[in-house]
């Protein structure tokens, strides 16, 4: 069996390293058993409700960015993620249901992983304009952001 390694480095532009001006909401990001996504203070009080309750049909995995935005899977619409920023949430459509999110260090883009036809599929979502960079499909699919630049590296078997 021939194994082919795909290694790619994406330079996503130095502009992605600039601050978005989003204030860190603080607190602990929690997905409650009723499907709501909230931010809790240290004493357990709710400081922000990012979403209302919803029947959990797939992993939510709400994930905060270094700049304070939050992204999670919309339970009511497959292929849709919700982004909370500056006290408001908005929906962005993506071509698959993500089960994993990883923010870039600037908080401008988020890498998504989801199930594809024959493996794990990946994409990078720009939260400002909703544009996607398709990373393709591979099994396994490993990736990481460089913590000091806008470089993204992934390795996958195909």
N, C-alpha and C positions, 0 to 999 in steps of 0.2 A: 504494500500500500504506500503510495507516494503522499507524503505530507508536505504541504506548502504553507510556509509562514508568510503572513502579510504583516508588514510593519510599516506604520505610517506616522508621520509627524505633521500636524496641521498647525500652521502659523495663523492665528486668528486675528492678527492685527494688534499693534501696540495700543490702539485707541481703546481696546477692551480693558486695559489696565487702569483707566481713569476711574475715579470715584463716581458713583451714581448719585451721591447726595442723599441716599435713603438712610434714614435713621434706624439703628438697631432697636428692635422692639423690646429687647430684654426678656427675662422670664424663661420659662421652660415650654417648648413646643410639644403639645400633646394631641394625639388622636384618641378621643374618648371611645368607649365601647359602643356608643350610639352613632359613631361615624362622624361626629363633629370634630373640627380642628380648632384648637384654642391655644392661647398663651396663658400660662399660669404663673402667678407670683410665688415667691418662696413660701408664703403662708398658705398656699393652695387656692387663693382667690383668683378668679378669672379676670385677666386684665384686657384680653381681646378675644373675640369670637371671630375666627376667620371663615368658618362655614357652619351651616346648620346641620342637624343630624341627617343622616342618610343611611339606608341599608347598605352595609358593607358587602359588596359583591366581588371585590378584588383588592389587592394590597393598595393602601393609600400612601404610605411612606412619606408623610409631610417632611420636607427637608428645608432648613433655613440656609440662606446664603451668608457669606462673610459680611455682607452689607445690610442684612436684615430682611431681605425679601424671603418669601416662603413659596414653595411649589408643592403641589400634591395632585393626585389623580381624582378627577371628577367622577363620582360614583354613579351619576345619572346619565352620562354620555361617554360611551367607549371612544377612545382616541382623543380625549380632551384632557388637558391639564389646567389647573387653576393656579394663578400667580397672585400672591398678596403682596402689595407694595404700597407704602405710604397710607395704610389704613383702608385700602380698597382692594378688592379682588377682581380679576378679569380672566376670561377663558381663552385658551389658545389651543387650536386643533393640531394634532400630530397624527402621523400615519399608522400608529400602533398604540397599544395600551402599555405605557411604561410601568415597570415594576421597580426601577432603581433610578435615582437622581444623584448627580454630582455637580455642584456649582464650581465655576471657575473662580480663581481668587478675587477677581474684580466684582463679581456678582452680576455680570452682564449676560452671561451665557450659562446654560445648564446642559450637561450631557445626560442623555436618557438611554436606558436599556429596556428592551421589551422582547417578547417572544415573536420570532419570525417563522416563516414556513418551515425552515430546516435548521434553525439554530437561534442564537440570540442576535437581535438587530439593534443597531445603535444610531444615534443622531445627536447633533448639537443644536439646541434651540436658543436663538437670540431672543431674550424676553422683551426687548424694546420694540421689535417689529414683527416677531413671530416667524422669522425665516429659519429654515432648517438646513443643516449640512448633514447629508446622509453618510453614515459611516459603513454601511453595508451590513452583512450578516456573517457570523462566524460562531464556532463553538470550539473551545471556550473563547470568551471575549474579555480581555483584560485591558484596563486603561487607567490613566492618571493625568491630572493637570500638573504642570510645573508650578510650584507655589510662588514663584517670583516673576513669571512672564505669562503671556497668553498662549503658550505652547501646550498642545494636547497630544499625548502619545497613546496609541492603542496597538495591541497585538492580538491576532486571532488566527485560529486554524481554519482553513477552508478546503 
